[in-house]
Amino acid sequence: SLHAIGFALYHTAAITYVFSLYKQKKLAQQFFLGITFGLGGSVGAVLSGQIYGEYLFLVESIITFIAFIVLLIHQKRKESILS
């Protein structure tokens, strides 16, 4: 999927950049992974918990509405191309 390719490119570039900054490669990689996965995961869990508790149905309905609009636009374009 596109996410897999994007993440692979990001991760490879980030590790290469971190390696260029520090001489101790293992320590640099551990620091990078701790910040990105540890801190990022913790902040993401806290924020998603707040969204889940208060705004879950609102966020899902907005996403569904946007998907519906995109579907309508796609259908109109498809009909105009075929006619």
VMD Tcl script that builds the backbone (N, CA, C; Angstrom):
set m [mol new atoms 249]
animate dup $m
set s [atomselect $m all]
$s set {name element resname resid chain x y z} {
  {N N SER 1 A 0.831 -1.185 0.000}
  {CA C SER 1 A 0.000 0.000 0.000}
  {C C SER 1 A 0.875 1.248 0.000}
  {N N LEU 2 A 0.249 2.369 -0.250}
  {CA C LEU 2 A 0.970 3.636 -0.295}
  {C C LEU 2 A 1.544 3.997 1.074}
  {N N HIS 3 A 0.816 3.659 2.134}
  {CA C HIS 3 A 1.308 3.944 3.482}
  {C C HIS 3 A 2.601 3.180 3.760}
  {N N ALA 4 A 2.666 1.940 3.340}
  {CA C ALA 4 A 3.861 1.127 3.576}
  {C C ALA 4 A 5.075 1.714 2.869}
  {N N ILE 5 A 4.894 2.154 1.650}
  {CA C ILE 5 A 6.004 2.748 0.891}
  {C C ILE 5 A 6.427 4.070 1.523}
  {N N GLY 6 A 5.448 4.891 1.879}
  {CA C GLY 6 A 5.750 6.178 2.502}
  {C C GLY 6 A 6.469 6.022 3.829}
  {N N PHE 7 A 6.000 5.087 4.659}
  {CA C PHE 7 A 6.647 4.870 5.949}
  {C C PHE 7 A 8.054 4.328 5.760}
  {N N ALA 8 A 8.242 3.421 4.821}
  {CA C ALA 8 A 9.576 2.856 4.582}
  {C C ALA 8 A 10.559 3.940 4.148}
  {N N LEU 9 A 10.121 4.827 3.270}
  {CA C LEU 9 A 10.990 5.924 2.828}
  {C C LEU 9 A 11.294 6.889 3.968}
  {N N TYR 10 A 10.272 7.239 4.749}
  {CA C TYR 10 A 10.470 8.140 5.884}
  {C C TYR 10 A 11.436 7.532 6.893}
  {N N HIS 11 A 11.198 6.287 7.256}
  {CA C HIS 11 A 12.014 5.632 8.282}
  {C C HIS 11 A 13.469 5.508 7.827}
  {N N THR 12 A 13.687 5.118 6.592}
  {CA C THR 12 A 15.046 4.992 6.063}
  {C C THR 12 A 15.756 6.338 6.049}
  {N N ALA 13 A 15.070 7.369 5.593}
  {CA C ALA 13 A 15.679 8.706 5.557}
  {C C ALA 13 A 15.963 9.228 6.958}
  {N N ALA 14 A 15.053 8.990 7.885}
  {CA C ALA 14 A 15.243 9.476 9.255}
  {C C ALA 14 A 16.412 8.777 9.932}
  {N N ILE 15 A 16.520 7.466 9.781}
  {CA C ILE 15 A 17.637 6.728 10.387}
  {C C ILE 15 A 18.953 7.167 9.760}
  {N N THR 16 A 18.981 7.356 8.460}
  {CA C THR 16 A 20.200 7.823 7.788}
  {C C THR 16 A 20.605 9.197 8.308}
  {N N TYR 17 A 19.637 10.076 8.494}
  {CA C TYR 17 A 19.928 11.416 9.012}
  {C C TYR 17 A 20.449 11.351 10.446}
  {N N VAL 18 A 19.822 10.541 11.279}
  {CA C VAL 18 A 20.267 10.404 12.671}
  {C C VAL 18 A 21.673 9.828 12.715}
  {N N PHE 19 A 21.962 8.856 11.871}
  {CA C PHE 19 A 23.311 8.279 11.822}
  {C C PHE 19 A 24.344 9.324 11.414}
  {N N SER 20 A 23.957 10.261 10.552}
  {CA C SER 20 A 24.914 11.288 10.129}
  {C C SER 20 A 25.189 12.304 11.241}
  {N N LEU 21 A 24.289 12.406 12.205}
  {CA C LEU 21 A 24.469 13.366 13.295}
  {C C LEU 21 A 25.325 12.832 14.440}
  {N N TYR 22 A 25.257 11.533 14.703}
  {CA C TYR 22 A 25.897 10.956 15.885}
  {C C TYR 22 A 26.901 9.884 15.497}
  {N N LYS 23 A 27.960 9.797 16.298}
  {CA C LYS 23 A 28.980 8.782 16.037}
  {C C LYS 23 A 28.572 7.420 16.590}
  {N N GLN 24 A 27.876 7.405 17.718}
  {CA C GLN 24 A 27.437 6.139 18.308}
  {C C GLN 24 A 26.119 5.725 17.646}
  {N N LYS 25 A 26.225 4.840 16.672}
  {CA C LYS 25 A 25.074 4.488 15.837}
  {C C LYS 25 A 23.951 3.811 16.628}
  {N N LYS 26 A 24.306 2.876 17.515}
  {CA C LYS 26 A 23.273 2.169 18.275}
  {C C LYS 26 A 22.515 3.124 19.191}
  {N N LEU 27 A 23.240 3.997 19.868}
  {CA C LEU 27 A 22.603 4.950 20.771}
  {C C LEU 27 A 21.706 5.917 19.996}
  {N N ALA 28 A 22.157 6.347 18.838}
  {CA C ALA 28 A 21.366 7.263 18.015}
  {C C ALA 28 A 20.069 6.600 17.559}
  {N N GLN 29 A 20.150 5.349 17.141}
  {CA C GLN 29 A 18.951 4.651 16.689}
  {C C GLN 29 A 17.996 4.408 17.857}
  {N N GLN 30 A 18.514 4.056 19.021}
  {CA C GLN 30 A 17.653 3.844 20.183}
  {C C GLN 30 A 16.954 5.139 20.589}
  {N N PHE 31 A 17.682 6.239 20.542}
  {CA C PHE 31 A 17.092 7.535 20.866}
  {C C PHE 31 A 15.978 7.882 19.876}
  {N N PHE 32 A 16.250 7.696 18.598}
  {CA C PHE 32 A 15.255 7.991 17.563}
  {C C PHE 32 A 14.001 7.139 17.746}
  {N N LEU 33 A 14.173 5.854 17.949}
  {CA C LEU 33 A 13.021 4.966 18.112}
  {C C LEU 33 A 12.248 5.283 19.384}
  {N N GLY 34 A 12.960 5.630 20.451}
  {CA C GLY 34 A 12.280 5.991 21.694}
  {C C GLY 34 A 11.426 7.234 21.548}
  {N N ILE 35 A 11.948 8.220 20.843}
  {CA C ILE 35 A 11.190 9.459 20.642}
  {C C ILE 35 A 10.012 9.230 19.698}
  {N N THR 36 A 10.257 8.601 18.559}
  {CA C THR 36 A 9.189 8.476 17.560}
  {C C THR 36 A 8.098 7.495 17.979}
  {N N PHE 37 A 8.482 6.336 18.454}
  {CA C PHE 37 A 7.467 5.340 18.790}
  {C C PHE 37 A 6.988 5.468 20.230}
  {N N GLY 38 A 7.882 5.753 21.157}
  {CA C GLY 38 A 7.492 5.875 22.560}
  {C C GLY 38 A 6.705 7.139 22.832}
  {N N LEU 39 A 7.301 8.287 22.555}
  {CA C LEU 39 A 6.645 9.568 22.806}
  {C C LEU 39 A 5.470 9.771 21.854}
  {N N GLY 40 A 5.682 9.466 20.586}
  {CA C GLY 40 A 4.601 9.629 19.608}
  {C C GLY 40 A 3.406 8.741 19.917}
  {N N GLY 41 A 3.671 7.514 20.304}
  {CA C GLY 41 A 2.582 6.604 20.657}
  {C C GLY 41 A 1.829 7.051 21.895}
  {N N SER 42 A 2.565 7.568 22.867}
  {CA C SER 42 A 1.925 8.043 24.099}
  {C C SER 42 A 1.041 9.259 23.834}
  {N N VAL 43 A 1.573 10.220 23.103}
  {CA C VAL 43 A 0.784 11.420 22.784}
  {C C VAL 43 A -0.426 11.042 21.930}
  {N N GLY 44 A -0.216 10.156 20.962}
  {CA C GLY 44 A -1.327 9.710 20.123}
  {C C GLY 44 A -2.411 9.004 20.917}
  {N N ALA 45 A -2.009 8.191 21.886}
  {CA C ALA 45 A -2.992 7.484 22.709}
  {C C ALA 45 A -3.807 8.456 23.560}
  {N N VAL 46 A -3.142 9.453 24.121}
  {CA C VAL 46 A -3.855 10.437 24.942}
  {C C VAL 46 A -4.836 11.241 24.093}
  {N N LEU 47 A -4.368 11.721 22.945}
  {CA C LEU 47 A -5.245 12.519 22.082}
  {C C LEU 47 A -6.406 11.700 21.537}
  {N N SER 48 A -6.130 10.474 21.127}
  {CA C SER 48 A -7.218 9.651 20.591}
  {C C SER 48 A -8.210 9.284 21.686}
  {N N GLY 49 A -7.732 9.148 22.917}
  {CA C GLY 49 A -8.646 8.890 24.028}
  {C C GLY 49 A -9.598 10.044 24.254}
  {N N GLN 50 A -9.097 11.266 24.130}
  {CA C GLN 50 A -9.966 12.437 24.278}
  {C C GLN 50 A -10.962 12.532 23.132}
  {N N ILE 51 A -10.495 12.291 21.922}
  {CA C ILE 51 A -11.390 12.330 20.762}
  {C C ILE 51 A -12.436 11.231 20.877}
  {N N TYR 52 A -12.009 10.048 21.290}
  {CA C TYR 52 A -12.924 8.917 21.402}
  {C C TYR 52 A -14.018 9.212 22.414}
  {N N GLY 53 A -13.620 9.790 23.535}
  {CA C GLY 53 A -14.593 10.032 24.590}
  {C C GLY 53 A -15.590 11.126 24.264}
  {N N GLU 54 A -15.157 12.170 23.590}
  {CA C GLU 54 A -16.023 13.331 23.412}
  {C C GLU 54 A -16.520 13.539 21.985}
  {N N TYR 55 A -15.679 13.221 21.009}
  {CA C TYR 55 A -15.991 13.623 19.640}
  {C C TYR 55 A -16.035 12.471 18.649}
  {N N LEU 56 A -16.102 11.242 19.121}
  {CA C LEU 56 A -16.007 10.095 18.219}
  {C C LEU 56 A -17.069 10.129 17.126}
  {N N PHE 57 A -18.320 10.264 17.513}
  {CA C PHE 57 A -19.388 10.212 16.516}
  {C C PHE 57 A -19.378 11.441 15.621}
  {N N LEU 58 A -18.971 12.578 16.149}
  {CA C LEU 58 A -18.865 13.785 15.331}
  {C C LEU 58 A -17.788 13.617 14.267}
  {N N VAL 59 A -16.611 13.132 14.665}
  {CA C VAL 59 A -15.509 12.934 13.716}
  {C C VAL 59 A -15.893 11.896 12.667}
  {N N GLU 60 A -16.493 10.802 13.097}
  {CA C GLU 60 A -16.894 9.765 12.139}
  {C C GLU 60 A -17.966 10.273 11.178}
  {N N SER 61 A -18.893 11.079 11.667}
  {CA C SER 61 A -19.930 11.597 10.769}
  {C C SER 61 A -19.349 12.590 9.769}
  {N N ILE 62 A -18.374 13.381 10.184}
  {CA C ILE 62 A -17.717 14.306 9.253}
  {C C ILE 62 A -16.972 13.529 8.175}
  {N N ILE 63 A -16.252 12.491 8.571}
  {CA C ILE 63 A -15.524 11.665 7.602}
  {C C ILE 63 A -16.498 11.002 6.634}
  {N N THR 64 A -17.600 10.497 7.147}
  {CA C THR 64 A -18.602 9.861 6.297}
  {C C THR 64 A -19.222 10.868 5.330}
  {N N PHE 65 A -19.508 12.069 5.798}
  {CA C PHE 65 A -20.074 13.110 4.936}
  {C C PHE 65 A -19.101 13.489 3.825}
  {N N ILE 66 A -17.830 13.638 4.159}
  {CA C ILE 66 A -16.815 13.963 3.150}
  {C C ILE 66 A -16.716 12.842 2.119}
  {N N ALA 67 A -16.736 11.596 2.582}
  {CA C ALA 67 A -16.682 10.461 1.657}
  {C C ALA 67 A -17.902 10.452 0.740}
  {N N PHE 68 A -19.063 10.800 1.275}
  {CA C PHE 68 A -20.282 10.863 0.470}
  {C C PHE 68 A -20.174 11.942 -0.606}
  {N N ILE 69 A -19.664 13.103 -0.256}
  {CA C ILE 69 A -19.490 14.192 -1.221}
  {C C ILE 69 A -18.507 13.783 -2.317}
  {N N VAL 70 A -17.415 13.151 -1.930}
  {CA C VAL 70 A -16.432 12.684 -2.916}
  {C C VAL 70 A -17.074 11.666 -3.853}
  {N N LEU 71 A -17.882 10.775 -3.310}
  {CA C LEU 71 A -18.580 9.789 -4.130}
  {C C LEU 71 A -19.527 10.467 -5.119}
  {N N LEU 72 A -20.270 11.468 -4.669}
  {CA C LEU 72 A -21.170 12.191 -5.572}
  {C C LEU 72 A -20.403 12.892 -6.685}
  {N N ILE 73 A -19.307 13.539 -6.344}
  {CA C ILE 73 A -18.488 14.217 -7.357}
  {C C ILE 73 A -17.954 13.211 -8.366}
  {N N HIS 74 A -17.496 12.073 -7.872}
  {CA C HIS 74 A -16.977 11.033 -8.762}
  {C C HIS 74 A -18.073 10.527 -9.698}
  {N N GLN 75 A -19.266 10.320 -9.173}
  {CA C GLN 75 A -20.382 9.846 -9.998}
  {C C GLN 75 A -20.737 10.870 -11.075}
  {N N LYS 76 A -20.760 12.156 -10.713}
  {CA C LYS 76 A -21.078 13.208 -11.691}
  {C C LYS 76 A -20.035 13.252 -12.800}
  {N N ARG 77 A -18.765 13.144 -12.432}
  {CA C ARG 77 A -17.702 13.142 -13.448}
  {C C ARG 77 A -17.806 11.919 -14.347}
  {N N LYS 78 A -18.101 10.780 -13.745}
  {CA C LYS 78 A -18.219 9.548 -14.521}
  {C C LYS 78 A -19.380 9.658 -15.510}
  {N N GLU 79 A -20.514 10.214 -15.070}
  {CA C GLU 79 A -21.669 10.380 -15.953}
  {C C GLU 79 A -21.379 11.368 -17.076}
  {N N SER 80 A -20.645 12.444 -16.772}
  {CA C SER 80 A -20.346 13.435 -17.809}
  {C C SER 80 A -19.348 12.891 -18.828}
  {N N ILE 81 A -18.466 12.014 -18.414}
  {CA C ILE 81 A -17.510 11.410 -19.345}
  {C C ILE 81 A -18.217 10.419 -20.266}
  {N N LEU 82 A -19.144 9.649 -19.717}
  {CA C LEU 82 A -19.843 8.635 -20.505}
  {C C LEU 82 A -20.874 9.236 -21.455}
  {N N SER 83 A -21.382 10.415 -21.167}
  {CA C SER 83 A -22.427 10.978 -22.037}
  {C C SER 83 A -21.880 11.916 -23.084}
}
mol reanalyze $m
mol bondsrecalc $m
mol representation Tube
mol addrep $m
